[in-house]
Amino acid sequence: MNGSSLNNTQMTAQQYASEPKLIHASHKKFLAPAQSAETKARTAANEFESFFLYQMLELTDPGVNEDFGGGHAEAAFKRIQHEHIAEEMTKAGGIGLSDTIYDQLIKLQEVK
């Protein structure tokens, strides 16, 4: 294959990639609904606060309690429990971190 043939193939692939694709009506049910910038910012802020709280719970956990048998299963359960507690804390208002992050994300979007 010579260089010009390869170059023509690349151009065709680039053109194909840049052309808009039609979506069949039956496939639209698989597309996620469009989210506004505010919804995306709020979701990101809540996820960050939840992750922060999860990390705090992990760091302050005294460890596996041998009274319940300990082991890998209990350690894994504790991580799942911490994740769930952090999510519920965020849903209940958290520590206010998500509101601050949300405000900053919105300000950054307004600048651009």
C-alpha positions as CSV (number, residue, x, y, z in Angstrom):
1,M,0.0,0.0,0.0
2,N,1.5,3.3,-0.9
3,G,1.4,6.5,1.1
4,S,-1.3,8.2,-1.0
5,S,-3.7,5.3,-0.7
6,L,-3.2,5.3,3.1
7,N,-3.8,9.0,3.3
8,N,-7.0,8.7,1.3
9,T,-8.2,6.0,3.7
10,Q,-7.5,8.2,6.7
11,M,-9.4,11.1,5.2
12,T,-12.4,8.9,4.5
13,A,-12.3,7.7,8.1
14,Q,-12.0,11.3,9.4
15,Q,-14.9,12.4,7.1
16,Y,-17.0,9.5,8.3
17,A,-16.3,10.3,11.9
18,S,-17.2,14.0,11.5
19,E,-20.5,13.3,9.7
20,P,-23.7,13.4,11.9
21,K,-25.2,10.0,12.3
22,L,-29.0,9.4,12.2
23,I,-30.5,7.6,15.1
24,H,-33.3,5.3,14.4
25,A,-36.5,6.0,16.3
26,S,-36.5,2.6,18.0
27,H,-33.0,3.3,19.4
28,K,-33.9,6.5,21.1
29,K,-35.2,4.7,24.2
30,F,-31.6,3.6,24.9
31,L,-30.3,7.2,25.0
32,A,-29.9,8.9,28.4
33,P,-32.0,12.0,28.7
34,A,-30.0,15.2,28.3
35,Q,-29.0,16.9,31.6
36,S,-28.5,20.5,32.2
37,A,-25.2,22.0,33.4
38,E,-26.8,22.7,36.8
39,T,-27.9,19.0,37.1
40,K,-24.4,17.8,36.2
41,A,-22.8,20.2,38.6
42,R,-25.1,19.2,41.4
43,T,-24.5,15.5,40.8
44,A,-20.7,16.0,40.6
45,A,-20.7,18.0,43.9
46,N,-22.8,15.4,45.7
47,E,-20.6,12.6,44.5
48,F,-17.5,14.4,45.6
49,E,-19.0,15.1,49.1
50,S,-20.1,11.5,49.4
51,F,-16.6,10.3,48.4
52,F,-15.0,12.7,51.0
53,L,-17.3,11.5,53.7
54,Y,-16.5,7.9,52.8
55,Q,-12.8,8.6,53.1
56,M,-13.4,10.2,56.5
57,L,-15.4,7.1,57.7
58,E,-12.6,4.8,56.4
59,L,-9.9,6.8,58.2
60,T,-11.8,7.0,61.5
61,D,-12.9,3.3,61.5
62,P,-11.3,1.4,64.4
63,G,-10.9,-1.7,62.2
64,V,-12.5,-5.1,62.1
65,N,-14.0,-6.2,65.4
66,E,-12.9,-9.7,66.3
67,D,-16.1,-10.2,68.4
68,F,-18.0,-10.7,65.1
69,G,-15.4,-13.1,63.6
70,G,-13.4,-10.5,61.7
71,G,-11.9,-11.6,58.4
72,H,-12.1,-10.4,54.9
73,A,-15.8,-10.6,54.6
74,E,-16.4,-8.2,57.5
75,A,-13.8,-5.8,56.2
76,A,-15.5,-5.8,52.8
77,F,-18.9,-5.3,54.4
78,K,-17.5,-2.4,56.4
79,R,-16.4,-0.7,53.2
80,I,-19.9,-1.2,51.7
81,Q,-21.4,0.1,54.9
82,H,-19.2,3.2,54.9
83,E,-20.1,3.9,51.3
84,H,-23.8,3.6,52.0
85,I,-23.6,5.8,55.2
86,A,-21.6,8.5,53.2
87,E,-24.3,8.6,50.5
88,E,-27.1,8.8,53.0
89,M,-25.2,11.6,54.9
90,T,-24.9,13.5,51.6
91,K,-28.6,13.1,50.8
92,A,-29.5,14.4,54.3
93,G,-27.5,17.6,53.8
94,G,-24.0,16.4,54.5
95,I,-21.5,18.8,55.9
96,G,-22.1,21.6,53.3
97,L,-19.2,20.7,51.1
98,S,-21.4,19.8,48.1
99,D,-23.1,23.3,48.2
100,T,-19.7,25.0,48.1
101,I,-18.4,22.8,45.3
102,Y,-21.7,23.3,43.3
103,D,-21.4,27.1,43.7
104,Q,-17.8,27.0,42.4
105,L,-18.6,24.8,39.5
106,I,-21.4,27.1,38.4
107,K,-19.1,30.2,38.7
108,L,-16.5,28.4,36.6
109,Q,-19.0,27.7,33.9
110,E,-20.2,31.3,33.9
111,V,-16.6,32.5,33.4
112,K,-16.2,30.4,30.3
